[in-house]
Amino acid sequence: MKKTFILTLVAMLMIFTFNFQGVAFASGNPTISADKVSGSSGNTVSVDITIENNPSVVLANISFGWDSDLLVLTDVTRGTALTDNTVTFVQSQSYSDNPFSAFWVSTSTTNITDNGTLLTLSFTINENAELGAYSEITLSYEEGDMLDVDLVPVDFEISNGKITVAEPKVYHTVTFVDELTTETISTVTVEHGKDATLPTPPEHEGFTFTGWSLDGKNITEDTTIMALYESNYIEGDSNGDGVVNTGDAVLILRAIIGGATLNEVQKLAADMNSDGVINTGDAVAILQAVVSKSRTVESLLISNRQTA
């Protein structure tokens, strides 16, 4: 009785206030469908109800059914289709209603050809459900439940959905670490056997990023992936001329007394003992390296002379 009253009211509104216009039909068969998804016992899964190839609907009344022994409806969320300000939406008062009904009616005088998600239904799977058990998500409507702007019934193909009980999904933590600072760049959660998306590596002055320690493919356990770098400077070459000599030691000594300023790359090159501080010890280390190199060259020259 209530349904007949609503349909009569809508028809009267349309007859007395609408300027009838022709209906422009969308290509393809009008279809209302539900997702086929899986989930583990005790968990919540979502099923999207979508409308495709909508030729024009200003009134829609759809019912949804499921196996109450396997599933409990916990939430219903409207999608993006049939949501303009001319549409009034009404649904069953209780999520325990099975079948559950949803009703859309519009006062628009023009075609509404929205496609996309009508509703998202969220279900909790019975915690005692056996693997492989399933429930169809059935969709149905009666004659006259789907009308276009001219109050002409519109036929939609129905594609029922399905929820299947599956093994619980396993996830792993992938941690991306900066090789130079040992700081965490980011952390992501990846489903077992899936790939991790590599983040953008940090930039460091004086270093070039050379790649990741792992490619992030087929993650099967908690994994740490390192951002790798190579230096763009020569150790000891504080003046950046490509040669380590006494001039580099002199520059360091000048910088220590405030007579010169080193940029970040020069500081990295000058820090011979890698203690993060530029001091006379670094200058001495450079001089020792220069002397050692000179002695090696001199020994080679003497050896060559003797051989000759």
Stockholm file with secondary structure:
# STOCKHOLM 1.0

chainA/1-308         MKKTFILTLVAMLMIFTFNFQGVAFASGNPTISADKVSGSSGNTVSVDITIENNPSVVLANISFGWDSDLLVLTDVTRGTALTDNTVTFVQSQSYSDNPFSAFWVSTSTTNITDNGTLLTLSFTINENAELGAYSEITLSYEEGDMLDVDLVPVDFEISNGKITVAEPKVYHTVTFVDELTTETISTVTVEHGKDATLPTPPEHEGFTFTGWSLDGKNITEDTTIMALYESNYIEGDSNGDGVVNTGDAVLILRAIIGGATLNEVQKLAADMNSDGVINTGDAVAILQAVVSKSRTVESLLISNRQTA
#=GR chainA/1-308 SS CHHHHHHHHHHHHHHHHCCCCCCCCCSSCCEEEECEEEECTTCEEEEEEEEESCCCCSEEEEEEECCTTTEEEEEEEECSSSCSTTEEEEECSCTTCSSEEEEEEECCSSCCCCCEEEEEEEEEECTTCCTTCEEEEEEECCTTSEECTTSCBCCCEEECEEEEECCCCCEEEEEEEETTTCCEEEEEEEETTCCCCCCCCCCCTTEEEEEESSCCCSCCSCEEEEEEEEESSCTTCTTCSSCCSHHHHHHHHHHHTTSCCCCHHHHHHHCTTCSSCCCHHHHHHHHHHHHHHHHHHHHHHHHHHHHC
#=GC SS_cons         CHHHHHHHHHHHHHHHHCCCCCCCCCSSCCEEEECEEEECTTCEEEEEEEEESCCCCSEEEEEEECCTTTEEEEEEEECSSSCSTTEEEEECSCTTCSSEEEEEEECCSSCCCCCEEEEEEEEEECTTCCTTCEEEEEEECCTTSEECTTSCBCCCEEECEEEEECCCCCEEEEEEEETTTCCEEEEEEEETTCCCCCCCCCCCTTEEEEEESSCCCSCCSCEEEEEEEEESSCTTCTTCSSCCSHHHHHHHHHHHTTSCCCCHHHHHHHCTTCSSCCCHHHHHHHHHHHHHHHHHHHHHHHHHHHHC
//
